[in-house]
Structures are given as C-alpha cells and as structure tokens.
Amino acid sequence: MLGKAHLYIGILIVIIFLLTGQYMHHEYDHLKNMELMNRALFRAGHLYILLFGLINTSLGAYLVLAKNKTLKKIQIFASIIIFIASFLVIYGFFIELPTEEIERPLTRFSLYMIFFGVAIHGLISLIKNNSKLT
C-alpha cells in the first residue's frame, strides 16, 4: 500500500511539475525578461519538483516493505519524510519565488528531508539484502 501511495503521489507531483511550467509561462512570460538569478532560482525550483516526483514514482515502483516490524516502521517514517518534503518543495516554489534573496529556506529544508528519507530507504534495503531481518 505504501508503494502505491508513493507511485500515485509521484505521478501527481510530475503533473504539478507540468502545471508549474505553465504557471511560469503564463505568469512570468516563460521567464524571458526576468533577472538572471530569479530565473535560475525559478528553474531550479521547477526541476526540484520534477526530481521529487520521480523519486516518489521510482520508490513506488520498487518499494517492498520489510517483514521485520522495526524496519517496516522505519520505512514508513522515511516515506512520511519524503511525502512532507515533496509537498514542501512545491509550497516553497510558490512562496519563495520570485525573490531578491538567494536563500530559500523551505526549499533547502525539503532537499535535506528528501535526502534523509531516500538515504533511510537505501540503508533499509541494504540491511534487508544483507541479513535475515527481511
């Protein structure tokens, strides 16, 4: 069930990525006359949304929950972190841009969160593959 949630949320986020592209096109004339820093930040934020969508979709396609209750709870925790990070990066795209500052704390925090969640899933996968705790 958790894998399906990642898959469906990932697909939703990829659709949001397409919609944010339309948003940039219609609201900001596809960033044509925008100052270079703001343009780069918009594009980076836009691509982060795609990245988070693809991470969720990939995880949804391959996630197998551990049979061990502790490992399973850790996987669920990591997935919740990834879900929160995914919606936080989308929220940050709209709240933090355009800006005169290069700092985008919500986006930065969402990147740390997605790294943490993916790293936990990777470690659990290594543990499952190298032990009898599956």
Residue frames as a rotation matrix with the C-alpha (Angstrom) as fourth column:
MET 1
0.561 0.828 0.000 0.00
0.828 -0.561 0.000 0.00
0.000 0.000 -1.000 0.00
LEU 2
0.423 -0.487 -0.764 2.84
0.163 -0.789 0.593 2.41
-0.892 -0.375 -0.254 0.81
GLY 3
-0.640 -0.673 0.371 4.39
0.441 0.073 0.894 1.72
-0.629 0.736 0.250 -2.58
LYS 4
-0.104 0.698 0.708 1.14
0.970 -0.087 0.229 2.63
0.221 0.711 -0.668 -4.31
ALA 5
0.746 0.344 -0.569 0.97
0.525 -0.831 0.186 5.85
-0.409 -0.438 -0.801 -2.30
HIS 6
-0.145 -0.883 -0.445 4.46
0.095 -0.461 0.883 6.78
-0.985 0.086 0.151 -3.50
LEU 7
-0.670 -0.097 0.736 3.54
0.699 0.252 0.670 5.88
-0.251 0.963 -0.101 -7.06
TYR 8
0.259 0.882 0.393 0.32
0.939 -0.326 0.111 7.93
0.226 0.341 -0.913 -7.11
ILE 9
0.713 -0.080 -0.696 1.83
0.296 -0.866 0.403 10.88
-0.635 -0.493 -0.594 -5.27
GLY 10
-0.393 -0.920 0.000 4.83
0.299 -0.127 0.946 10.74
-0.870 0.372 0.324 -7.62
ILE 11
-0.435 0.322 0.841 2.56
0.894 0.043 0.446 10.87
0.108 0.946 -0.307 -10.66
LEU 12
0.682 0.714 -0.159 0.62
0.731 -0.669 0.133 13.76
-0.011 -0.207 -0.978 -9.08
ILE 13
0.367 -0.629 -0.685 3.87
0.178 -0.675 0.716 15.65
-0.913 -0.385 -0.135 -8.46
VAL 14
-0.671 -0.567 0.478 5.01
0.557 0.041 0.830 15.12
-0.490 0.823 0.288 -12.06
ILE 15
0.079 0.783 0.617 1.67
0.938 -0.267 0.220 16.58
0.337 0.561 -0.756 -13.17
ILE 16
0.793 0.138 -0.594 2.27
0.433 -0.814 0.388 19.51
-0.430 -0.565 -0.704 -10.80
PHE 17
-0.278 -0.951 -0.132 5.69
0.385 -0.237 0.892 19.91
-0.880 0.197 0.432 -12.45
LEU 18
-0.537 0.146 0.831 3.95
0.835 -0.047 0.548 20.28
0.119 0.988 -0.096 -15.82
LEU 19
0.546 0.832 0.099 1.50
0.786 -0.550 0.281 22.77
0.288 -0.076 -0.955 -14.33
THR 20
0.480 -0.444 -0.756 4.27
0.366 -0.682 0.633 24.87
-0.797 -0.581 -0.165 -12.75
GLY 21
-0.640 -0.658 0.396 5.84
0.615 -0.130 0.777 25.08
-0.460 0.741 0.489 -16.20
GLN 22
-0.097 0.712 0.695 2.57
0.840 -0.316 0.441 26.52
0.534 0.627 -0.568 -17.48
TYR 23
0.731 0.315 -0.605 2.47
0.645 -0.609 0.462 28.84
-0.223 -0.728 -0.648 -14.48
MET 24
-0.135 -0.871 -0.472 5.92
0.416 -0.482 0.771 30.20
-0.899 -0.093 0.428 -15.31
HIS 25
-0.680 -0.088 0.728 4.92
0.734 -0.091 0.673 30.60
0.007 0.992 0.127 -18.95
HIS 26
0.118 0.870 0.478 1.67
0.767 -0.386 0.513 32.46
0.631 0.306 -0.713 -18.31
GLU 27
0.835 0.249 -0.491 2.52
0.537 -0.565 0.627 34.45
-0.121 -0.787 -0.606 -15.17
TYR 28
0.371 -0.807 -0.460 6.13
-0.015 -0.501 0.866 35.33
-0.928 -0.314 -0.198 -15.99
ASP 29
0.778 0.006 -0.628 6.24
-0.609 -0.237 -0.757 35.15
-0.154 0.971 -0.181 -19.81
HIS 30
0.899 -0.389 -0.200 8.35
0.333 0.905 -0.264 32.00
0.284 0.171 0.943 -19.56
LEU 31
0.591 -0.637 -0.495 10.91
0.515 -0.173 0.839 33.96
-0.621 -0.751 0.226 -17.51
LYS 32
0.460 -0.416 0.785 12.13
0.827 -0.120 -0.549 35.84
0.323 0.901 0.289 -20.62
ASN 33
0.221 -0.344 0.913 12.70
0.031 -0.933 -0.359 39.29
0.975 0.108 -0.196 -19.08
MET 34
0.983 0.161 -0.087 13.46
0.075 0.077 0.994 38.11
0.166 -0.984 0.064 -15.57
GLU 35
0.382 -0.876 0.293 16.68
-0.922 -0.385 0.050 38.93
0.069 -0.289 -0.955 -13.77
LEU 36
-0.035 -0.468 -0.883 19.14
-0.561 0.740 -0.370 36.04
0.827 0.483 -0.289 -14.16
MET 37
-0.922 -0.314 0.228 19.28
-0.356 0.447 -0.821 34.99
0.156 -0.838 -0.524 -10.50
ASN 38
-0.247 0.912 0.327 15.50
-0.694 0.069 -0.716 34.84
-0.676 -0.404 0.616 -10.20
ARG 39
0.396 0.351 -0.849 15.30
-0.889 0.379 -0.258 32.98
0.231 0.856 0.462 -13.49
ALA 40
-0.451 -0.663 -0.597 17.82
-0.425 0.748 -0.510 30.40
0.785 0.024 -0.619 -12.30
LEU 41
-0.884 0.157 0.440 16.03
-0.396 0.247 -0.884 30.01
-0.248 -0.956 -0.157 -8.96
PHE 42
0.141 0.982 -0.122 12.67
-0.881 0.068 -0.467 29.53
-0.451 0.174 0.876 -10.69
ARG 43
0.311 -0.054 -0.949 14.09
-0.731 0.625 -0.275 26.89
0.608 0.779 0.155 -12.99
ALA 44
-0.767 -0.623 -0.153 15.89
-0.347 0.604 -0.717 25.12
0.539 -0.498 -0.680 -10.16
GLY 45
-0.606 0.620 0.498 12.70
-0.580 0.083 -0.810 25.07
-0.544 -0.780 0.309 -8.07
HIS 46
0.372 0.747 -0.551 10.78
-0.920 0.218 -0.326 23.80
-0.124 0.629 0.768 -11.07
LEU 47
0.004 -0.466 -0.885 13.29
-0.540 0.744 -0.395 20.98
0.842 0.479 -0.248 -11.63
TYR 48
-0.885 -0.249 0.394 13.28
-0.462 0.360 -0.810 20.09
0.060 -0.899 -0.433 -7.91
ILE 49
0.010 0.964 0.265 9.55
-0.832 0.155 -0.533 19.41
-0.555 -0.215 0.804 -8.24
LEU 50
0.533 0.122 -0.837 10.26
-0.711 0.601 -0.365 17.03
0.459 0.790 0.407 -11.12
LEU 51
-0.498 -0.820 -0.283 13.05
-0.465 0.528 -0.711 15.35
0.732 -0.222 -0.644 -9.15
PHE 52
-0.724 0.269 0.635 10.82
-0.598 0.214 -0.773 14.80
-0.344 -0.939 0.007 -6.12
GLY 53
0.387 0.904 -0.182 8.06
-0.861 0.284 -0.421 13.43
-0.329 0.320 0.889 -8.35
LEU 54
0.334 -0.338 -0.880 10.45
-0.590 0.654 -0.475 11.00
0.735 0.677 0.019 -10.00
ILE 55
-0.782 -0.586 0.214 11.86
-0.508 0.399 -0.764 9.89
0.362 -0.706 -0.609 -6.64
ASN 56
-0.315 0.752 0.579 8.35
-0.715 0.213 -0.666 9.13
-0.624 -0.624 0.471 -5.39
THR 57
0.600 0.559 -0.573 7.39
-0.800 0.418 -0.429 7.35
0.000 0.716 0.698 -8.61
SER 58
-0.088 -0.733 -0.674 10.56
-0.544 0.603 -0.584 5.23
0.834 0.315 -0.452 -8.59
LEU 59
-0.847 -0.201 0.493 10.17
-0.532 0.321 -0.783 4.38
0.000 -0.925 -0.379 -4.94
GLY 60
0.041 0.965 0.259 6.55
-0.816 0.182 -0.549 3.44
-0.577 -0.189 0.795 -5.57
ALA 61
0.514 0.130 -0.848 7.55
-0.757 0.534 -0.377 1.10
0.403 0.836 0.373 -8.37
TYR 62
-0.058 -0.710 -0.702 10.13
-0.179 0.699 -0.692 -0.81
0.982 0.085 -0.168 -6.29
LEU 63
-0.403 -0.152 0.902 9.30
-0.869 -0.243 -0.430 -0.43
0.285 -0.958 -0.034 -2.60
VAL 64
0.150 0.390 -0.908 8.95
0.131 0.903 0.410 -3.68
0.980 -0.180 0.084 -0.71
LEU 65
0.410 0.065 0.910 8.22
-0.803 -0.447 0.394 -3.30
0.433 -0.892 -0.131 2.97
ALA 66
-0.679 -0.718 -0.151 10.31
-0.498 0.602 -0.624 -5.33
0.539 -0.349 -0.767 5.36
LYS 67
0.191 0.704 -0.684 8.69
0.190 0.658 0.729 -8.14
0.963 -0.269 -0.008 7.30
ASN 68
-0.479 -0.442 -0.758 10.59
0.839 0.023 -0.544 -7.09
0.258 -0.897 0.360 10.40
LYS 69
0.520 0.842 -0.147 8.32
0.845 -0.481 0.232 -4.72
0.125 -0.245 -0.962 12.34
THR 70
0.286 -0.479 -0.830 11.10
0.414 -0.719 0.558 -2.31
-0.864 -0.503 -0.007 13.33
LEU 71
-0.775 -0.610 0.165 12.46
0.375 -0.235 0.897 -1.99
-0.508 0.757 0.411 9.81
LYS 72
-0.269 0.777 0.570 8.93
0.896 -0.015 0.444 -1.60
0.353 0.630 -0.692 8.46
LYS 73
0.640 0.494 -0.588 8.23
0.709 -0.675 0.204 1.26
-0.296 -0.548 -0.782 10.90
ILE 74
-0.181 -0.793 -0.581 11.48
0.242 -0.609 0.755 2.94
-0.953 -0.004 0.302 9.86
GLN 75
-0.789 -0.043 0.613 10.47
0.612 0.030 0.790 2.61
-0.053 0.999 0.002 6.18
ILE 76
0.251 0.955 0.159 7.08
0.930 -0.284 0.234 4.16
0.268 0.090 -0.959 6.93
PHE 77
0.478 -0.168 -0.862 8.80
0.469 -0.781 0.412 7.01
-0.743 -0.602 -0.294 8.80
ALA 78
-0.617 -0.783 -0.077 11.15
0.296 -0.322 0.899 7.60
-0.729 0.532 0.430 5.85
SER 79
-0.508 0.510 0.694 8.21
0.823 0.052 0.565 7.64
0.252 0.859 -0.446 3.44
ILE 80
0.584 0.719 -0.377 6.37
0.802 -0.581 0.136 10.20
-0.121 -0.381 -0.916 5.56
ILE 81
0.031 -0.685 -0.728 9.51
0.251 -0.700 0.669 12.38
-0.968 -0.204 0.150 5.49
ILE 82
-0.838 -0.352 0.417 9.63
0.452 -0.020 0.892 12.05
-0.306 0.936 0.176 1.68
PHE 83
-0.010 0.919 0.393 5.93
0.957 -0.105 0.270 12.95
0.289 0.379 -0.879 1.34
ILE 84
0.628 0.215 -0.748 6.34
0.559 -0.793 0.241 16.03
-0.541 -0.570 -0.619 3.53
ALA 85
-0.356 -0.861 -0.364 9.47
0.216 -0.454 0.864 17.09
-0.909 0.230 0.348 1.64
SER 86
-0.657 0.129 0.743 7.67
0.754 0.153 0.640 16.69
-0.031 0.980 -0.198 -1.67
PHE 87
0.410 0.882 0.232 4.82
0.862 -0.458 0.219 18.97
0.299 0.110 -0.948 -0.73
LEU 88
0.484 -0.326 -0.812 7.18
0.437 -0.714 0.547 21.40
-0.758 -0.620 -0.203 1.00
VAL 89
-0.641 -0.760 0.103 9.23
0.450 -0.264 0.853 21.88
-0.622 0.593 0.511 -2.19
ILE 90
-0.308 0.628 0.715 6.04
0.849 -0.158 0.504 22.65
0.429 0.762 -0.484 -4.13
TYR 91
0.708 0.554 -0.438 4.90
0.703 -0.614 0.360 25.10
-0.069 -0.563 -0.824 -1.44
GLY 92
0.074 -0.799 -0.597 8.36
0.426 -0.516 0.743 26.70
-0.902 -0.310 0.302 -1.49
PHE 93
-0.589 -0.250 0.768 8.20
0.805 -0.098 0.586 27.15
-0.072 0.963 0.259 -5.25
PHE 94
0.162 0.774 0.612 5.17
0.716 -0.519 0.467 29.42
0.679 0.363 -0.638 -4.88
ILE 95
0.873 0.228 -0.431 6.08
0.484 -0.515 0.707 31.12
-0.061 -0.826 -0.560 -1.58
GLU 96
0.277 -0.880 -0.385 9.80
0.453 -0.233 0.860 31.75
-0.847 -0.413 0.334 -2.01
LEU 97
-0.702 -0.554 0.449 9.86
0.632 -0.192 0.751 32.91
-0.330 0.810 0.484 -5.64
PRO 98
0.340 -0.857 0.388 10.48
0.448 -0.215 -0.868 35.42
0.827 0.468 0.310 -7.10
THR 99
0.816 -0.150 -0.558 12.89
0.523 -0.217 0.824 36.82
-0.245 -0.965 -0.098 -4.57
GLU 100
0.741 -0.638 0.211 15.76
-0.450 -0.705 -0.549 39.22
0.499 0.312 -0.809 -4.23
GLU 101
0.186 -0.636 0.749 17.50
-0.884 0.226 0.410 36.78
-0.430 -0.738 -0.520 -1.88
ILE 102
-0.275 -0.351 -0.895 19.33
-0.725 0.687 -0.046 33.66
0.631 0.636 -0.444 -2.95
GLU 103
-0.965 -0.083 0.247 18.35
-0.243 0.633 -0.736 31.89
-0.095 -0.770 -0.631 0.27
ARG 104
-0.054 0.960 -0.274 15.25
-0.718 0.153 0.679 29.71
0.694 0.233 0.681 0.09
PRO 105
-0.622 -0.340 0.705 14.94
-0.778 0.367 -0.509 28.03
-0.086 -0.866 -0.493 3.49
LEU 106
0.343 0.809 0.478 11.86
-0.661 0.569 -0.489 25.91
-0.667 -0.148 0.730 2.70
THR 107
0.808 -0.087 -0.582 13.41
-0.486 0.460 -0.744 24.54
0.333 0.884 0.329 -0.46
ARG 108
-0.246 -0.969 -0.010 16.73
-0.724 0.191 -0.663 23.88
0.644 -0.156 -0.749 1.28
PHE 109
-0.417 0.152 0.896 14.97
-0.793 0.421 -0.440 22.08
-0.445 -0.894 -0.055 4.14
SER 110
0.693 0.718 0.060 12.93
-0.573 0.600 -0.558 19.98
-0.437 0.352 0.828 1.70
LEU 111
0.452 -0.625 -0.637 16.16
-0.566 0.351 -0.746 18.92
0.690 0.697 -0.195 -0.05
TYR 112
-0.611 -0.644 0.460 17.64
-0.754 0.296 -0.586 17.82
0.241 -0.705 -0.667 3.29
MET 113
-0.027 0.705 0.708 14.44
-0.740 0.462 -0.489 15.94
-0.672 -0.537 0.509 4.08
ILE 114
0.836 0.357 -0.417 14.31
-0.549 0.562 -0.619 14.09
0.013 0.746 0.666 0.75
PHE 115
-0.048 -0.933 -0.356 17.98
-0.640 0.302 -0.707 13.17
0.767 0.193 -0.611 1.11
PHE 116
-0.608 -0.145 0.781 17.29
-0.777 0.312 -0.547 11.83
-0.165 -0.939 -0.302 4.61
GLY 117
0.337 0.859 0.386 14.23
-0.684 0.505 -0.526 9.83
-0.646 -0.087 0.758 3.54
VAL 118
0.763 -0.113 -0.637 15.90
-0.517 0.487 -0.705 8.32
0.389 0.866 0.313 0.48
ALA 119
-0.321 -0.947 0.020 19.04
-0.718 0.229 -0.657 7.51
0.617 -0.225 -0.754 2.50
ILE 120
-0.345 0.273 0.898 16.96
-0.775 0.457 -0.437 5.67
-0.530 -0.847 0.053 5.10
HIS 121
0.760 0.650 -0.005 15.18
-0.522 0.605 -0.601 3.65
-0.388 0.459 0.799 2.40
GLY 122
0.449 -0.676 -0.583 18.55
-0.572 0.284 -0.770 2.83
0.686 0.680 -0.259 0.85
LEU 123
-0.557 -0.677 0.482 20.02
-0.794 0.262 -0.549 1.71
0.246 -0.688 -0.683 4.18
ILE 124
0.082 0.673 0.735 16.97
-0.700 0.564 -0.438 -0.44
-0.710 -0.478 0.517 4.93
SER 125
0.853 0.213 -0.476 17.33
-0.514 0.501 -0.696 -2.03
0.090 0.839 0.537 1.51
LEU 126
-0.063 -0.958 -0.280 20.98
-0.650 0.252 -0.717 -2.81
0.757 0.137 -0.638 2.21
ILE 127
-0.537 -0.079 0.840 20.10
-0.805 0.348 -0.481 -4.26
-0.254 -0.934 -0.250 5.61
LYS 128
0.490 0.821 0.295 17.33
-0.639 0.568 -0.519 -6.40
-0.593 0.066 0.803 4.10
ASN 129
0.784 -0.188 -0.592 19.60
-0.476 0.431 -0.767 -7.69
0.399 0.883 0.248 1.35
ASN 130
-0.152 -0.971 -0.183 22.48
-0.446 0.233 -0.864 -8.50
0.882 -0.050 -0.469 3.68
SER 131
-0.837 -0.105 0.537 20.72
-0.543 0.289 -0.789 -10.05
-0.072 -0.952 -0.299 6.64
LYS 132
-0.747 0.600 -0.286 17.94
0.489 0.788 0.375 -12.33
0.450 0.141 -0.882 7.65
LEU 133
-0.754 0.447 -0.482 15.84
0.242 -0.493 -0.835 -9.43
-0.611 -0.746 0.264 9.06
THR 134
-0.916 0.381 0.128 13.71
0.011 -0.293 0.956 -9.11
0.401 0.877 0.264 5.91
